[in-house]
């Protein structure tokens, strides 16, 4: 209701709640839709490209950030930026070189064909579920930390890509058991967890630190936990 005719309303055509509201309330300005699921919108994914207003803008294989949630963030940001005058070439330069934000599904290292990711900011189950959706298979998941008493019921629905769960820290035994039962590995601390993961990892696997909970049992904050993880991985 506060928009003017020359403003832009950029919205997610995949979201049924957004559709419900936009059908109910008129949009008094320019509209632009985006989708990750279909191609009848202004911005979409097709044949390995991110297409915006009919123009192939970004090659998906050159986007280094994992996960569909990051592709959604990118399609929104680039659509808005190009509307403001940013060129396709400028968008490519930025997106292709952007490696992500520290501690948020942050690629740390590849060693012997195994990739290590630091998602120490994954301090609740929703965040860890988002991280798991970024990978198809071969994930060795490191979980644990301060005991919040969080239920693992929803997260158990998203373990299709996980080959092994390793629990560490105060809540590690409980979380690992709730997720994987007797198939889980339980260790005392993060260093032991990383080494246990390395011992069972094979080329193509992903070692993912996404603890599901806060760090306060062994670290002052998630940043210190993430930095320690990267030091451990660097020393392997």
N, C-alpha and C positions, 0 to 999 in steps of 0.2 A: 504493500500500500504506500510505502515511502519511495518507490522507484519512479523515475521519470522516463520519458519515451526513449531517450538516448542511453539509458542504463542497460546493463546486460544481466540477465538471470540465467546462470549456468547450473543445470541440475541433472541429477542422476536418473536416467530413464529406467534403470534396473530396480529401483527402490519402489515397492508398491505403496509405501506410506507417502513418499513424495508425490507419486501419481495421484493418490487420493486427494491430497491437498491442492495440487495444481488443477485438478478437474473441478474442485469445489470453489476455489478462489481465483478470479482472473489475475493474470500477470500483466501489469500495465507498462511493459517495456519489452525490449528485444529479448528473445529466448534462444538458448543454445543447449542442446541435450548432449549427454555423453553416455556410453554404454561399454561394458566389457563383455556383454553376452550377445548382442545383436548388432546389425550394421545399418539399421534404418534411422540412425541418429546423426547429429552433426559431427561428433567425434566418436571413433570406434576403433577396434582392433581387427585387422584382416590380413591374411597371407603374410604374417610376420612383420606387419607394419602398424604403427599408430597413425591413423588417418584423421586429419582435422580439416573440416570444411572441404572435403574432397581431395585434399593434398596429402601425399605420403610424407610424414614429418619425421618420424623416428623409427629406426629398425629395432625391433624388440630384442633381437639377439645382442645388440650393443648396449642395452641397459643392464648395468651390473647389479642393481639392487634386486634381491630375490623377492618373489611373492607377488600375487595379483593385487594385494592392497597397495603396493608401491606403484604398480602400473596405473592404478586408479588415481593415486595422488599425482602422478606425473601427467596424466591426461587432463586433469583439472588445472594444474598449474600452467601447463604449456598452452592450453586453450585460452586461459585468461591472459597470459603474457602476450600471446600473438594478437589477441584483440586489442591490447594496449600498444602494439607496434613492434614487439620483438619479432625478429625474423626467424625463419626456419633454421637458418645456419647458426644463429646465436643460440637457439634452443638446443640444437644438437651439440654444440660445443659444451654447454653446461651439463646437460643430462648425461651424455656419454662419459664425462669425466667425473661425475658425482659418485662418490663411494659410500655415501650414507652418513648417518650420525653415529657417533661413538656409543657403544653399549646397546644399540638397537639393531639386532640381526647384523652385526658388524663382521664382515669377512676379516679374519685374523691371519690365517696362513693356510697354505696347502703343503702337506708333507706326505711323501710316499703315496700320492694319489688320494689322500684324505683331506677334506676341507674342514677347517675349524671356524666356528662362528661364535661371537660374543654377544649374547642377548641378555646381559645382566640386568637390563631395565625391565625384563620380564618378571615383574614382582607380583603378578596375579595370574590366575589361570586363563583369563581372556587374552592377556598378552602372549602367553605361551602358545595358546591355540593359534593365534595369528602367525607366530613364528613357524609352527608346525605346518601350517597351510602353505608355507613358502617352499616346501620340499616334497618330492614324490616318494622317496624311499631311502633306506640306508641310514636313517638318523639314529645316532647314539645320543640319547637325551640325558643331560646332567641336571638334576633337580635337587632342591633342598635349601635350607637356610632357617630363618626365624620361623617358629611355629605359629602360624595364624589360625590354624584349625580349618583351613579352606577345604571344601569338598572337591574331590577329583572326579565326580560323576560325569560332568559335562566334558571334561578333558579326555576321559576315556573313550569318547566317541571319535576322537581325532588322532588316534594312535596308529592309523594305517601305514604311515611312513616310518614308524619307529621300529627298529630291530632290537634295541636294548635300552632299558632305563637304568641309570646309575644314580643312587641317592647319596647325598653327603650332608654334613651339618646336622643341626638339632632336629630338623623335621625330615631329613633325608630318608630315614628308615620308614616312617609312616607314609610319606608321599610315594616313595618307590613301591612299597607294598600295595598301596591302594591302586596304583596304576598298573602294576605288572605282576603282583603276587610273588610267588617263589622264584619267578624268572628274573627278578630284578637283582642288581648288584648293589650292595650297600657298603660304603666306605666312610672314613671319618671326616675328611676335609676335601677341599676343591683340588688340591694337588694330587691326592690319591685318586680322585675321580677322573682327572685328565689322563693320568697314567693307565688307569684301568681301561679307559676308552681306547687309548692308543694300542693297548695289548690286543684288543678284539677287533679293531677297525681293519677293513680291507679297502683297496683302491675303489673309489666311487662313493665311499661312505661320507657321512656328515657328522662331525662331533659338534653338538649344539648345547652351549650353556644357556638355558632359559629356565631359571630356577623355580618359577611360579610363586615365589614369596620373597620377602625382604631379606636383607643381609645381616640383620643386627645380632645374630648369634655369634658371628665371627668377624664381621667387618663394620665400619662406621656407616657405610652407605653403599649403594649399588655401584657407584663409580669405582670405589676402591676394589670391590669384588671383581669388576670387569677388568681393571688394570692388572690385578693379580693373575687372572685367567690368561691374559695376553702374555704376561711375563713367563708363566709356566709353559705355554704353548711355544713361545719363542725359544725356550731352552731345550725343547725336545730334540 
